[in-house]
Amino acid sequence: MSFINYSSREINCKIVYYGPGLCGKTTNLQYIYNKTNPETKGKLISLSTETDRTLFFDFLPLSLGEIRGFKTRFHLYTVPGQVFYDASRKLILKGVDGVVFVADSQVERMEANIESMENLRINLAEQGYDLNKIPFVIQYNKRDLPNAVAVDELRKVLNPRNVQDHQAVAPTGVGVFDTLKGVAKLVLTELKKGGQG
């Protein structure tokens, strides 16, 4: 649920990047952070464990305009990919406004993608959210690799509902901002409906 800060006249929205380990969630956030105007962003904070990390930062995209006289500040989070960090993932999904599922396009990662998508659905349900009803975008990352599965196949397996999806090569930035803009617009549409906040 978005949080309204009346003193700064900002609506704070939380977007979580979800997906299997090493699929490119962190790379997405680092790319966005590095390309975002220093005056509009907070610190990039990394909570590291031995084998994985959670990153987050917030920024105020000036181009997205205002809602009822309020600016919109987005807080971007990644979740740890490994299964044994399930408690962390559940905690990070609390209060989520939009989700980006980052799928690893490599053929040998298909099973991990499927498991992670199911895990996302379960964890959201435990928080009282329905994946079919919240702003949700899929990114097919690592499209530059020779063992990348065809997009049609990825769609069939991971996107049967035909939600908005984007192809990406996160280290070079291909598709990174398209994905972010896609989910941000869905979140703003929900806010304008007055469905949240």
N, C-alpha and C positions, 0 to 999 in steps of 0.2 A: 504494500500500500504506500502510495506516495506520501511524503511528509511535507507539510507546508510551513515554511519559516516566514512568519508575518513581518518580523523586523527587517529582514533582508529582501522581502518580497520575492521569495524563491520557492518553487515547487521542486522538491528533491525526489528524483526517480532512481530506482535501483535496477540495473540491467546485469544479469548474470550470464557469463560465458560458461557453458557446460559441455562436457564431452569426455572421451576416454583419455587416459594418460598419454602425454606427448603428441596430442593431435594438433596443437598450435594455439591453444587458448592464450597462453602467456605471450606468445609471439604477436598475436592480434593486439593485446593490450599494450605491449611495449611499442608497437608500431604507432598505434593511435596516440599514445602518450608523447612519443618523440615528435609527432607531426602536429600536436595541438599547441596553440598559442600559449606561451608561458604565463601570460597575465590571466588566462581564463581557467587554469587548472591547479589542482592541489598537488600534494606530494604523491609520488608513486610509492605505495607501501607494500612491502613484501613480508608475508609471514611464512617463514621457512620451517619445514620439518626436515628430517633426514633425507627423505627421498622425493619430496614434492613441495610445492609452495602455492600459497594463495596470494594473488596480487589484487590491489584495488587502488583506484584514484577517482577523483571527481573532477568534472569540468563543466563549464557553462558555455555551450555552443551559442554564440551570439546570432548565428544565422537562422536559428529555429524560431525566433520571435517569442512573443509572450502569450500567455493564456490568462485572460481576465486581469491583465496588468501585472502578472507575475512572470519572472524569468524561470526557465526550466534548467535545473542543474542535474546532470546525469552522474550517477555513481556507478562505475564499472567494476565488476568483480569477476575473478576466475575461481573455479573450484578445483581442488586437488583431483586428479584423474584416478588415482589408484583406489581400488575397491575398499581397502581398509580405512579410508578416510571418510566413510559414509556419514559419520556424525558431523564432521566439518561441513560436508556438502549440505546436509539438512539445515544446519545453522545459517549458512550463507544464503540459502533460498528463502529464509524468513523475510517477509516484507518485500518480496520481489515484484517488480512492475513489468518486466519483460525478460525473455530468455533467448539467448543465441546458442544453438547447438552446433558445436564445431565437430564435423565428422572428418575422420582421417580417410582420405580417398584410396589409400593403399589396399590392395586386395587382401593382404594378410591381416588387416585391421577391421575387416567387416564385422566379425563376431564381437569385437570390443565395442564397435559403434552401436550394434544392436543392444548389447547388454547395458551400455551407458544410457541409451535412449529410454530403455525400460526402467532403469534406475531413476532417471529424471522424472518420469511419469509417477512412479511410486513415491518418491520423496516430495514431489509437489502435492500429491494427494494427501500425504501425512500432514502437510502444512495447511490443508484446506483449499488448495488450488486445483484447477482442472487444466491440464495442458491444452485441451481443445478450446479453452476460453481465454487464455492469457495471451498477450502479444508474444509471438513466437516466430523465429526465423531460423533457418538452417543454413550453415555454411559448409560447402564441400571444399575442404582445404587440401593442400599438397597436390593440386592439379598438374603441377609441372613434373611429377615423378613418372618414370616409365611404367611402373606397376599400378598406376591409378585406374580404378574401376570406372567404366563408362558412366557418365552422369545419369543416363536413363536408368541404369541398374541401381545406382545409389538412390534415386528418387523412388523406384519401385519398393525398395527395402526400407528406407528411412523416412520417406515422405508420402505415405499413402493418402494423406489428407490434402496434399498439394498446397502446403503453406509456402510463403515466399522463401525462395532459396537463392544462394549466390555461390559462384565458384571463386576460389581464392588460392593465392600463393602468398601466405601471410608475411614471410620474411621480406618480400619485395613490395608488399602493400597491395597487390592485386586483389580486388574484391573486399578489402578490409573495411574501407569507409562505406562501400555500398551496403555491406552487411549491417554496420552500425546505424547508418541512416535508415535502413529498412526497419529495424526494430524500434528505433527512436520515433519514427513517424507513427508506428502502430501504438506505441505507448502514449504519444500525444493525442492521438485520435480517441483513445480510451479516456484520457483526462478531460478532453473537451466534451465527451458524452456525459461527464460528471459521474461516471461509474466508479470512480475511486476518489479518495482524498477527503 
